[in-house]
Amino acid sequence: MISLLRDSAAHVFVDSIDAPTLSEGDAHHLLRVLRVKSRDSISISDGKGKWCAGVIDSDAVVEVTSEVFVVPAPKWALTVAFSVVKGDRPEWTVQKLTELGIDEIVLLAPTSRSVVRWDAGRANKNLERLRLVAREASMQSRRVWLPKIDSGVALTQLSAAFIADPNGVALDASHRTLAIGPEGGFADEELNAGQGLVSLGETVLRAETAAISAAVLMSNYRIKGS
């Protein structure tokens, strides 16, 4: 089953696994960008754990060629929250967190030392863009569970979150929600907002590096514990 998914020429998400139909954008991506040929094997998922194998023809019509498989949700969910930083680094961070298997990705509302602050209109536009980035990364990495993407969430709303800080304890399997601060770090009063401090190592990391490091460690502990 796993090889059927991993070795497919392309992976795509549809609204209904029982009657899969490609969107115009996905059809273009598979046939024109990835150059998937007629009758090449693809994998199809609803983003909620169900997937099957299929083929497409030159008109992007999908034919299912296998039974529908159901992959249960992970044993425990992993969440990484991070502060928005400059440039395209939020997109890059969401892409990599998705590839690494993080289940929920949260862009924090501005904190005391945040430099980047999105207004409402820009926030909504950027959130839609980041959800598209996560969807595309999920296609590339053959995920069958799409991650949840939220933005504008206050640090105080993440009651289960641990705070990434060099003075914290070493990360272990009990740390399943982690918040990463902006480039200047969290202010002292913000460090007390979570369940405690968790260290990602002895060096001071850039915000996006910290997010990826956290994802690698958290995913590794989940694999060991599954």
Contacts in CASP RR format, 6 or more apart in sequence:
PFRMAT RR
TARGET T0000
AUTHOR 0000-0000-0000
METHOD contacts of the structure
MODEL  1
MISLLRDSAAHVFVDSIDAPTLSEGDAHHLLRVLRVKSRDSISISDGKGK
WCAGVIDSDAVVEVTSEVFVVPAPKWALTVAFSVVKGDRPEWTVQKLTEL
GIDEIVLLAPTSRSVVRWDAGRANKNLERLRLVAREASMQSRRVWLPKID
SGVALTQLSAAFIADPNGVALDASHRTLAIGPEGGFADEELNAGQGLVSL
GETVLRAETAAISAAVLMSNYRIKGS
1 69 0 8 1.000
4 41 0 8 1.000
4 43 0 8 1.000
4 53 0 8 1.000
4 66 0 8 1.000
5 11 0 8 1.000
5 43 0 8 1.000
5 51 0 8 1.000
5 53 0 8 1.000
5 142 0 8 1.000
5 144 0 8 1.000
6 142 0 8 1.000
7 41 0 8 1.000
8 41 0 8 1.000
8 42 0 8 1.000
8 43 0 8 1.000
8 53 0 8 1.000
8 142 0 8 1.000
9 34 0 8 1.000
9 36 0 8 1.000
9 37 0 8 1.000
9 40 0 8 1.000
9 41 0 8 1.000
9 42 0 8 1.000
10 30 0 8 1.000
10 34 0 8 1.000
10 36 0 8 1.000
10 40 0 8 1.000
10 42 0 8 1.000
10 43 0 8 1.000
10 139 0 8 1.000
11 42 0 8 1.000
11 43 0 8 1.000
11 44 0 8 1.000
11 45 0 8 1.000
11 138 0 8 1.000
11 139 0 8 1.000
11 140 0 8 1.000
11 142 0 8 1.000
12 22 0 8 1.000
12 26 0 8 1.000
12 30 0 8 1.000
12 42 0 8 1.000
12 43 0 8 1.000
12 44 0 8 1.000
12 45 0 8 1.000
12 139 0 8 1.000
13 26 0 8 1.000
13 44 0 8 1.000
13 45 0 8 1.000
13 46 0 8 1.000
13 47 0 8 1.000
13 135 0 8 1.000
13 138 0 8 1.000
13 139 0 8 1.000
13 146 0 8 1.000
14 20 0 8 1.000
14 21 0 8 1.000
14 22 0 8 1.000
14 44 0 8 1.000
14 45 0 8 1.000
14 46 0 8 1.000
14 62 0 8 1.000
15 21 0 8 1.000
15 46 0 8 1.000
16 46 0 8 1.000
17 44 0 8 1.000
17 45 0 8 1.000
17 46 0 8 1.000
17 50 0 8 1.000
17 51 0 8 1.000
17 52 0 8 1.000
17 68 0 8 1.000
18 68 0 8 1.000
20 44 0 8 1.000
20 52 0 8 1.000
20 62 0 8 1.000
20 64 0 8 1.000
21 62 0 8 1.000
22 30 0 8 1.000
22 56 0 8 1.000
22 60 0 8 1.000
22 62 0 8 1.000
27 56 0 8 1.000
27 60 0 8 1.000
30 36 0 8 1.000
30 42 0 8 1.000
30 56 0 8 1.000
30 60 0 8 1.000
31 56 0 8 1.000
31 58 0 8 1.000
31 60 0 8 1.000
36 42 0 8 1.000
36 56 0 8 1.000
38 55 0 8 1.000
38 56 0 8 1.000
38 57 0 8 1.000
38 58 0 8 1.000
39 55 0 8 1.000
39 57 0 8 1.000
40 55 0 8 1.000
40 56 0 8 1.000
41 53 0 8 1.000
41 54 0 8 1.000
41 55 0 8 1.000
41 65 0 8 1.000
42 53 0 8 1.000
42 54 0 8 1.000
42 55 0 8 1.000
42 56 0 8 1.000
42 62 0 8 1.000
43 51 0 8 1.000
43 52 0 8 1.000
43 53 0 8 1.000
43 54 0 8 1.000
43 142 0 8 1.000
44 51 0 8 1.000
44 52 0 8 1.000
44 53 0 8 1.000
44 54 0 8 1.000
44 62 0 8 1.000
44 64 0 8 1.000
45 51 0 8 1.000
45 143 0 8 1.000
45 144 0 8 1.000
47 138 0 8 1.000
47 143 0 8 1.000
47 144 0 8 1.000
47 145 0 8 1.000
47 146 0 8 1.000
48 145 0 8 1.000
48 146 0 8 1.000
49 70 0 8 1.000
49 71 0 8 1.000
49 72 0 8 1.000
49 73 0 8 1.000
49 144 0 8 1.000
49 145 0 8 1.000
50 68 0 8 1.000
50 69 0 8 1.000
50 70 0 8 1.000
50 71 0 8 1.000
50 144 0 8 1.000
51 68 0 8 1.000
51 69 0 8 1.000
51 71 0 8 1.000
51 144 0 8 1.000
52 64 0 8 1.000
52 65 0 8 1.000
52 66 0 8 1.000
52 67 0 8 1.000
52 68 0 8 1.000
52 69 0 8 1.000
53 64 0 8 1.000
53 65 0 8 1.000
53 66 0 8 1.000
54 62 0 8 1.000
54 63 0 8 1.000
54 64 0 8 1.000
54 65 0 8 1.000
54 66 0 8 1.000
55 62 0 8 1.000
55 63 0 8 1.000
55 65 0 8 1.000
56 62 0 8 1.000
56 63 0 8 1.000
57 63 0 8 1.000
71 144 0 8 1.000
71 145 0 8 1.000
73 145 0 8 1.000
74 103 0 8 1.000
74 145 0 8 1.000
74 222 0 8 1.000
74 226 0 8 1.000
75 222 0 8 1.000
75 225 0 8 1.000
75 226 0 8 1.000
76 176 0 8 1.000
76 222 0 8 1.000
77 103 0 8 1.000
77 104 0 8 1.000
77 176 0 8 1.000
78 101 0 8 1.000
78 102 0 8 1.000
78 103 0 8 1.000
78 104 0 8 1.000
78 176 0 8 1.000
78 177 0 8 1.000
78 215 0 8 1.000
78 218 0 8 1.000
78 219 0 8 1.000
78 222 0 8 1.000
79 102 0 8 1.000
79 103 0 8 1.000
79 104 0 8 1.000
79 105 0 8 1.000
79 106 0 8 1.000
79 158 0 8 1.000
79 160 0 8 1.000
79 161 0 8 1.000
79 176 0 8 1.000
79 177 0 8 1.000
79 178 0 8 1.000
80 97 0 8 1.000
80 102 0 8 1.000
80 104 0 8 1.000
80 105 0 8 1.000
80 106 0 8 1.000
80 177 0 8 1.000
80 178 0 8 1.000
80 180 0 8 1.000
80 211 0 8 1.000
80 214 0 8 1.000
80 215 0 8 1.000
80 218 0 8 1.000
81 105 0 8 1.000
81 106 0 8 1.000
81 107 0 8 1.000
81 108 0 8 1.000
81 153 0 8 1.000
81 155 0 8 1.000
81 158 0 8 1.000
81 161 0 8 1.000
81 177 0 8 1.000
81 178 0 8 1.000
81 179 0 8 1.000
81 180 0 8 1.000
82 90 0 8 1.000
82 93 0 8 1.000
82 106 0 8 1.000
82 107 0 8 1.000
82 108 0 8 1.000
82 179 0 8 1.000
82 180 0 8 1.000
82 181 0 8 1.000
82 207 0 8 1.000
82 208 0 8 1.000
82 210 0 8 1.000
82 211 0 8 1.000
83 107 0 8 1.000
83 108 0 8 1.000
83 110 0 8 1.000
83 111 0 8 1.000
83 114 0 8 1.000
83 116 0 8 1.000
83 180 0 8 1.000
83 181 0 8 1.000
83 182 0 8 1.000
83 207 0 8 1.000
84 90 0 8 1.000
84 107 0 8 1.000
84 108 0 8 1.000
84 110 0 8 1.000
84 114 0 8 1.000
84 116 0 8 1.000
84 117 0 8 1.000
84 118 0 8 1.000
84 151 0 8 1.000
84 182 0 8 1.000
85 115 0 8 1.000
85 116 0 8 1.000
85 182 0 8 1.000
85 183 0 8 1.000
85 207 0 8 1.000
85 208 0 8 1.000
86 115 0 8 1.000
86 116 0 8 1.000
89 207 0 8 1.000
89 208 0 8 1.000
90 107 0 8 1.000
90 126 0 8 1.000
90 130 0 8 1.000
91 129 0 8 1.000
91 130 0 8 1.000
91 133 0 8 1.000
92 208 0 8 1.000
93 207 0 8 1.000
93 208 0 8 1.000
93 211 0 8 1.000
93 212 0 8 1.000
94 105 0 8 1.000
94 130 0 8 1.000
94 133 0 8 1.000
94 134 0 8 1.000
94 137 0 8 1.000
94 149 0 8 1.000
95 133 0 8 1.000
95 134 0 8 1.000
95 136 0 8 1.000
95 137 0 8 1.000
96 137 0 8 1.000
96 211 0 8 1.000
96 212 0 8 1.000
96 215 0 8 1.000
97 105 0 8 1.000
97 147 0 8 1.000
97 211 0 8 1.000
97 212 0 8 1.000
97 215 0 8 1.000
98 105 0 8 1.000
98 133 0 8 1.000
98 134 0 8 1.000
98 137 0 8 1.000
98 138 0 8 1.000
98 141 0 8 1.000
98 143 0 8 1.000
98 147 0 8 1.000
99 137 0 8 1.000
99 140 0 8 1.000
99 141 0 8 1.000
100 212 0 8 1.000
100 215 0 8 1.000
100 216 0 8 1.000
100 219 0 8 1.000
101 141 0 8 1.000
101 143 0 8 1.000
101 147 0 8 1.000
101 215 0 8 1.000
101 219 0 8 1.000
102 147 0 8 1.000
102 215 0 8 1.000
102 218 0 8 1.000
102 219 0 8 1.000
103 145 0 8 1.000
103 147 0 8 1.000
103 148 0 8 1.000
104 147 0 8 1.000
104 148 0 8 1.000
104 149 0 8 1.000
104 150 0 8 1.000
105 130 0 8 1.000
105 134 0 8 1.000
105 147 0 8 1.000
105 148 0 8 1.000
105 149 0 8 1.000
105 150 0 8 1.000
106 150 0 8 1.000
106 151 0 8 1.000
106 153 0 8 1.000
106 158 0 8 1.000
106 179 0 8 1.000
107 127 0 8 1.000
107 130 0 8 1.000
107 149 0 8 1.000
107 150 0 8 1.000
107 151 0 8 1.000
107 152 0 8 1.000
107 153 0 8 1.000
108 114 0 8 1.000
108 152 0 8 1.000
108 153 0 8 1.000
108 154 0 8 1.000
108 155 0 8 1.000
108 179 0 8 1.000
108 181 0 8 1.000
109 152 0 8 1.000
109 153 0 8 1.000
109 154 0 8 1.000
109 155 0 8 1.000
110 116 0 8 1.000
110 117 0 8 1.000
111 155 0 8 1.000
111 181 0 8 1.000
111 182 0 8 1.000
111 185 0 8 1.000
111 186 0 8 1.000
111 187 0 8 1.000
111 190 0 8 1.000
112 186 0 8 1.000
112 187 0 8 1.000
112 189 0 8 1.000
112 190 0 8 1.000
113 181 0 8 1.000
113 182 0 8 1.000
113 183 0 8 1.000
113 184 0 8 1.000
113 185 0 8 1.000
113 186 0 8 1.000
113 187 0 8 1.000
114 182 0 8 1.000
115 182 0 8 1.000
115 183 0 8 1.000
116 182 0 8 1.000
118 126 0 8 1.000
118 151 0 8 1.000
123 151 0 8 1.000
123 152 0 8 1.000
126 151 0 8 1.000
127 149 0 8 1.000
127 150 0 8 1.000
127 151 0 8 1.000
130 149 0 8 1.000
130 151 0 8 1.000
131 149 0 8 1.000
134 146 0 8 1.000
134 147 0 8 1.000
134 149 0 8 1.000
135 146 0 8 1.000
138 146 0 8 1.000
138 147 0 8 1.000
155 161 0 8 1.000
155 179 0 8 1.000
155 186 0 8 1.000
155 190 0 8 1.000
155 193 0 8 1.000
155 194 0 8 1.000
156 193 0 8 1.000
158 177 0 8 1.000
158 179 0 8 1.000
158 193 0 8 1.000
158 194 0 8 1.000
159 194 0 8 1.000
160 176 0 8 1.000
160 177 0 8 1.000
160 195 0 8 1.000
161 177 0 8 1.000
161 178 0 8 1.000
161 179 0 8 1.000
161 193 0 8 1.000
161 194 0 8 1.000
161 195 0 8 1.000
162 175 0 8 1.000
162 177 0 8 1.000
162 178 0 8 1.000
162 179 0 8 1.000
162 194 0 8 1.000
162 195 0 8 1.000
162 196 0 8 1.000
162 197 0 8 1.000
162 198 0 8 1.000
163 178 0 8 1.000
163 179 0 8 1.000
163 181 0 8 1.000
163 186 0 8 1.000
163 190 0 8 1.000
163 191 0 8 1.000
163 193 0 8 1.000
163 194 0 8 1.000
163 196 0 8 1.000
163 197 0 8 1.000
163 198 0 8 1.000
164 178 0 8 1.000
164 179 0 8 1.000
164 180 0 8 1.000
164 181 0 8 1.000
164 197 0 8 1.000
164 198 0 8 1.000
164 199 0 8 1.000
164 200 0 8 1.000
164 210 0 8 1.000
164 214 0 8 1.000
165 186 0 8 1.000
165 191 0 8 1.000
165 197 0 8 1.000
165 198 0 8 1.000
165 199 0 8 1.000
166 199 0 8 1.000
166 200 0 8 1.000
166 201 0 8 1.000
166 202 0 8 1.000
166 203 0 8 1.000
166 204 0 8 1.000
167 197 0 8 1.000
167 199 0 8 1.000
168 196 0 8 1.000
168 197 0 8 1.000
168 198 0 8 1.000
168 199 0 8 1.000
169 197 0 8 1.000
169 198 0 8 1.000
169 199 0 8 1.000
170 198 0 8 1.000
170 199 0 8 1.000
170 201 0 8 1.000
171 178 0 8 1.000
171 198 0 8 1.000
171 199 0 8 1.000
171 200 0 8 1.000
171 214 0 8 1.000
171 217 0 8 1.000
171 218 0 8 1.000
171 221 0 8 1.000
172 221 0 8 1.000
173 221 0 8 1.000
173 222 0 8 1.000
173 224 0 8 1.000
173 225 0 8 1.000
175 198 0 8 1.000
175 218 0 8 1.000
176 218 0 8 1.000
178 198 0 8 1.000
178 214 0 8 1.000
178 218 0 8 1.000
179 186 0 8 1.000
179 194 0 8 1.000
180 207 0 8 1.000
180 210 0 8 1.000
180 211 0 8 1.000
180 214 0 8 1.000
181 207 0 8 1.000
181 210 0 8 1.000
182 207 0 8 1.000
183 206 0 8 1.000
183 207 0 8 1.000
186 193 0 8 1.000
191 197 0 8 1.000
200 210 0 8 1.000
200 213 0 8 1.000
200 214 0 8 1.000
200 217 0 8 1.000
201 213 0 8 1.000
205 213 0 8 1.000
END
